[in-house]
Amino acid sequence: MSELTTVERVGLYGGAALLLIGTVGMGLLEIIAGAPHPVSGEGQVVHETLISLSVRSYTILLGLILMATYGITNLATKPPKDTSI
């Protein structure tokens, strides 16, 4: 693999970091902190999250957007090395 530019590093490493933080990091934090799951009077479980689901979703989505942007720009700017069919 050739030397990565700064933009490529941000796209790859930043996107992967945001994906890992959104899935593994926040998931482990939920497990360790132990958000309570109390039962209401009717017997229904009331689920309360430590970190809002929208924050977690947007973190993962931003990581996917960064990685997709890297892939699209890499595909558009670099010609294939082997042009034979």
Residue frames as qw, qx, qy, qz and C-alpha x, y, z in Angstrom:
[[0.000, 0.890, 0.456, 0.000, 0.00, 0.00, 0.00],
 [0.405, 0.530, -0.031, 0.744, 1.34, 3.40, -0.90],
 [0.228, -0.124, -0.446, 0.856, 1.96, 6.21, 1.56],
 [0.054, -0.748, -0.660, -0.050, -1.30, 7.73, 2.78],
 [0.110, 0.481, 0.007, 0.870, -1.95, 11.46, 2.60],
 [0.080, 0.000, 0.567, -0.820, -3.40, 13.43, 5.49],
 [0.612, 0.040, -0.079, -0.786, -6.89, 13.39, 3.98],
 [0.722, 0.052, -0.660, -0.201, -6.72, 9.63, 3.49],
 [0.310, 0.041, -0.785, 0.535, -5.57, 9.13, 7.08],
 [0.329, 0.013, 0.352, -0.876, -8.47, 11.22, 8.39],
 [0.710, 0.071, -0.316, -0.626, -10.92, 9.25, 6.27],
 [0.713, 0.056, -0.699, -0.004, -9.63, 5.82, 7.20],
 [0.375, -0.016, -0.716, 0.589, -8.46, 6.19, 10.79],
 [0.248, -0.036, 0.279, -0.927, -11.02, 8.78, 11.82],
 [0.700, -0.047, -0.336, -0.628, -13.89, 6.82, 10.32],
 [0.688, -0.036, -0.719, 0.089, -12.74, 3.55, 11.87],
 [0.178, 0.040, -0.621, 0.762, -12.23, 5.24, 15.25],
 [0.448, -0.058, 0.115, -0.885, -15.73, 6.70, 15.20],
 [0.762, -0.045, -0.518, -0.385, -17.20, 3.31, 14.26],
 [0.576, -0.020, -0.736, 0.354, -15.35, 1.59, 17.10],
 [0.032, -0.054, 0.470, -0.880, -16.27, 4.29, 19.60],
 [0.569, -0.061, -0.101, -0.814, -19.91, 4.15, 18.56],
 [0.835, -0.069, -0.474, -0.271, -20.22, 0.39, 18.74],
 [0.732, -0.058, -0.576, 0.359, -17.64, -1.07, 21.11],
 [0.218, 0.191, -0.409, 0.865, -16.79, 1.94, 23.27],
 [0.443, -0.238, 0.093, -0.859, -20.30, 3.12, 24.02],
 [0.821, -0.162, -0.465, -0.288, -21.55, -0.47, 24.29],
 [0.624, -0.020, -0.615, 0.482, -18.95, -1.33, 26.92],
 [0.025, -0.202, 0.326, -0.923, -19.74, 1.88, 28.77],
 [0.667, -0.258, -0.188, -0.674, -23.41, 0.88, 28.87],
 [0.832, -0.132, -0.538, 0.022, -22.47, -2.55, 30.23],
 [0.485, 0.069, -0.534, 0.689, -19.98, -1.28, 32.81],
 [0.165, -0.208, 0.228, -0.937, -22.08, 1.63, 34.05],
 [0.075, -0.293, -0.944, 0.132, -25.08, -0.66, 34.20],
 [0.324, -0.158, -0.122, -0.925, -28.02, 1.49, 33.19],
 [0.336, 0.082, 0.805, -0.482, -30.93, 0.35, 35.34],
 [0.324, -0.148, -0.713, -0.604, -33.89, -1.47, 33.82],
 [0.282, 0.045, 0.662, -0.693, -36.67, -0.91, 36.34],
 [0.066, -0.365, -0.885, -0.283, -40.04, -2.59, 35.98],
 [0.287, -0.251, -0.026, -0.924, -43.12, -0.37, 35.92],
 [0.506, -0.041, 0.576, -0.641, -46.32, -1.11, 37.82],
 [0.836, 0.307, -0.019, -0.455, -47.75, -2.99, 34.83],
 [0.864, -0.163, 0.444, 0.172, -44.74, -5.27, 34.59],
 [0.665, 0.714, 0.025, 0.217, -43.16, -3.52, 31.60],
 [0.701, -0.267, 0.033, 0.660, -39.40, -2.99, 31.55],
 [0.137, 0.985, 0.041, -0.097, -38.49, 0.69, 31.31],
 [0.809, 0.118, 0.096, 0.567, -35.27, 0.94, 29.30],
 [0.063, -0.987, 0.071, 0.133, -33.11, 3.94, 30.11],
 [0.818, 0.342, -0.069, 0.458, -29.83, 4.39, 28.25],
 [0.531, -0.578, -0.031, 0.618, -26.75, 6.06, 29.61],
 [0.122, -0.309, 0.404, 0.853, -25.89, 7.55, 26.22],
 [0.584, 0.488, 0.191, -0.620, -28.68, 8.70, 23.95],
 [0.737, 0.227, 0.605, 0.197, -29.36, 6.40, 21.02],
 [0.466, 0.875, 0.122, 0.051, -29.27, 9.35, 18.63],
 [0.145, -0.863, 0.471, 0.112, -25.74, 10.30, 19.79],
 [0.618, -0.244, 0.729, 0.163, -24.60, 6.72, 19.31],
 [0.679, 0.534, 0.494, 0.094, -26.26, 6.48, 15.89],
 [0.308, 0.949, -0.065, -0.015, -24.81, 9.76, 14.64],
 [0.351, -0.701, 0.596, 0.175, -21.32, 8.74, 15.80],
 [0.656, 0.037, 0.725, 0.206, -21.53, 5.51, 13.80],
 [0.543, 0.755, 0.364, 0.044, -23.07, 7.32, 10.82],
 [0.059, 0.949, -0.272, -0.149, -20.31, 9.94, 10.78],
 [0.477, -0.456, 0.715, 0.232, -17.70, 7.16, 10.78],
 [0.647, 0.344, 0.660, 0.166, -19.41, 5.46, 7.85],
 [0.372, 0.917, 0.137, -0.050, -19.64, 8.76, 5.95],
 [0.162, -0.830, 0.482, 0.231, -15.91, 9.44, 6.47],
 [0.531, -0.206, 0.783, 0.251, -14.95, 5.99, 5.24],
 [0.583, 0.589, 0.554, 0.077, -17.33, 6.18, 2.27],
 [0.202, 0.962, -0.080, -0.167, -15.97, 9.60, 1.32],
 [0.315, -0.618, 0.661, 0.288, -12.45, 8.19, 1.37],
 [0.597, 0.120, 0.772, 0.183, -13.50, 5.27, -0.81],
 [0.488, 0.789, 0.374, -0.014, -15.29, 7.44, -3.35],
 [0.084, 0.939, -0.274, -0.191, -12.45, 9.96, -3.63],
 [0.449, -0.437, 0.736, 0.257, -9.89, 7.15, -3.87],
 [0.611, 0.358, 0.691, 0.145, -11.88, 5.52, -6.65],
 [0.381, 0.891, 0.243, -0.041, -12.38, 8.80, -8.52],
 [0.003, -0.938, 0.314, 0.147, -8.84, 10.19, -8.28],
 [0.331, -0.506, 0.770, 0.203, -6.57, 7.16, -8.65],
 [0.721, 0.356, -0.405, -0.436, -6.60, 5.20, -11.91],
 [0.961, -0.181, 0.200, -0.056, -6.35, 1.42, -11.72],
 [0.304, -0.643, 0.627, 0.317, -2.82, 0.05, -12.01],
 [0.324, -0.008, 0.880, 0.346, -3.76, -2.79, -14.36],
 [0.462, 0.420, -0.006, -0.781, -5.79, -1.65, -17.35],
 [0.260, 0.164, -0.862, -0.403, -5.74, -4.98, -19.20],
 [0.761, -0.106, 0.065, -0.636, -8.88, -7.06, -19.32]]
